[in-house]
Structures are given as C-alpha cells and as structure tokens.
Amino acid sequence: MKKILMVLTSVDTLGDTDEATGYNVAEAAHPWKVFKDSGHFVDFASIQGGQPPRDAVDTSDPIQVAFTEDETTRAGLYNTARVEVVDPDQYDAVFLVGGHGTMWDFPGSKGLKDLVSGVYDAGGVVGAVCHGPAGLLDVELANGLRLVEGRKVAAFTNDEEIAAGKDKVIPFYLADRLEEQGATHVSADVFEEKVVVDERLVTGQNPASAAGVAKEMEKILAEAIHREKAQEQSDSEALRAEKDAGKAAADEG
C-alpha cells in the first residue's frame, strides 16, 4: 500500500466576481475511488488548511456521492493540513485536484512547490488534472530544472475556458503558461478525455480525465511495489544463503 496526498484549493470565489468556486468534486472523487480500490491510503491537504471549499456535487454520480458520504474522507476534509506543514517524505504520490480556484492559489504557493518537488525528487509520482497543473508552475527540481520543462503535459485548454465562459475571469490561460515554462501542451477536443504520462508526471485535461490520471499513477505505483517486493525477496535469499554458508563452515570446523 502506498500513501497518496490529494491537494485542494482554498479559494472560494472566482477572482473579482461573486461566483462561488472550490475544488472540483468529480476530479477528487473519481481518483479517490481508483486509489482506494487499489488499497492505497489517501490523505488530504489544502493551500490554507482547514475545510476547503468545493464546487457543486453531482448527485447523479454515485462516485461523487460515495466520496462526500465516506466517513473517513469527510473527517480528512473537515480539517486539512496546510501544504506548508506537510512532509513530502511521508507520501509516495501527490495528486493536484482541479477546480478554477486553483488558478489563484496554486501558482503562488511556495509550500505546494516544495511539496511537489520533494515528492518527485524522492522518486514519487506527481499527478494533476484540469486546472490542477497550475500547481506545477515554477516548481523547480533538485537538478535546477523546472518540473514541466521539456515534458509533455495536459491541462484545461484555452478553448475549454472559452466554452466554459471563464476566459474573461481567469488570471491567465493555463495551457499557455505551461508552454511558456518549457512544456509541450497536448490536448484532445473540448471536454474530451486526455491523459499524458511523462515519466513520473501524469496530467489530465479536464474532469473527464480525472480517473484516467489516477489509473496511470496507479500503474507507476504498482511497478514500484513490484520492484520493492523483488528487492525484498532478493535480500532475503542473499541473507539465507549467507546463513547457510556460515552454518556449513561451522559444521566443517
């Protein structure tokens, strides 16, 4: 079992408007189900800590309903940790949940940058979906390169912002900003699923891509578990052989 941290926005209003926002429930719920069904431990954090705001719940989606009614999840979301106080060494993966609010508080959060770089530099997996990749901006790795530099990524597209009627509200176009930082933005048609895997960085274009990002992250985590078990078996066999050799030498003596 691996430990996965899901990070949520703390912004509850879209820019200078009075329109409510928060994390996208579908983008949290569907990955949560993938991770939980795979037996992993899921924890939550947010930019400001406490109970993060959320967008509307689609009650026709049983996965969203299950997410909001799960007692363990509700307890975890009631008082999330601030990203600044989270120890990245405690997690094998971090998943940046989308929602328009992330466009305001993800990019400027030093705590989030340190968390993402810490997990990745330690060999962990970083995932982000829709507007979640806003949290990948300006993340610098130990090698001095930006995380997105030279990588293929997916995120909410300019056309999707226009289709959603948010192009005049958002502080910047996320896809453009990612490309400005050296990424290659890869997209599907408006609101169609698109998941991009580049080594241990997994990104998705929109809510329809959320479960797909989690599934690709799970594949990478499963490979890590397989390698760890193989190493444990190898170490155990080596230790057994060493003990057998010592016993044989003692018997001969």
C-alpha positions, 0 to 999 in steps of 0.5 A: 500500500502506498500513501497518496496526498490529494491537494485542494484549493482554498479559494472560494470565489472566482477572482473579482466576481461573486461566483462561488468556486472550490475544488472540483468534486468529480476530479477528487472523487473519481481518483479517490475511488481508483486509489482506494480500490487499489488499497492505497491510503489517501490523505488530504491537504489544502493551500490554507488548511482547514475545510476547503471549499468545493464546487457543486456535487453531482448527485447523479454520480454515485462516485461523487456521492460515495466520496462526500458520504465516506466517513473517513474522507469527510473527517480528512476534509473537515480539517486539512493540513496546510501544504506548508506543514506537510512532509513530502517524505511521508507520501509516495504520490501527490495528486493536484485536484482541479477546480478554477480556484486553483488558478489563484492559489496554486501558482503562488504557493511556495509550500505546494512547490516544495511539496511537489518537488520533494515528492518527485525528487524522492522518486514519487509520482506527481499527478494533476488534472484540469486546472490542477497543473497550475500547481506545477508552475515554477516548481523547480527540481533538485537538478535546477530544472523546472518540473514541466520543462521539456515534458509533455503535459495536459491541462484545461485548454484555452478553448475549454475556458472559452466554452466554459465562459471563464476566459474573461475571469481567469488570471491567465490561460493555463495551457499557455503558461505551461508552454511558456515554462518549457512544456509541450501542451497536448490536448484532445477536443473540448471536454474530451478525455486526455491523459499524458504520462511523462515519466513520473508526471501524469496530467489530465485535461479536464474532469473527464480525465480525472480517473484516467490520471489516477489509473496511470499513477496507479500503474507507476505505483504498482511497478514500484511495489513490484520492484520493492517486493523483488528487492525484498525477496532478493535480500532475503535469499542473499541473507539465507544463503549467507546463513547457510554458508556460515552454518556449513563452515561451522559444521566443517570446523 
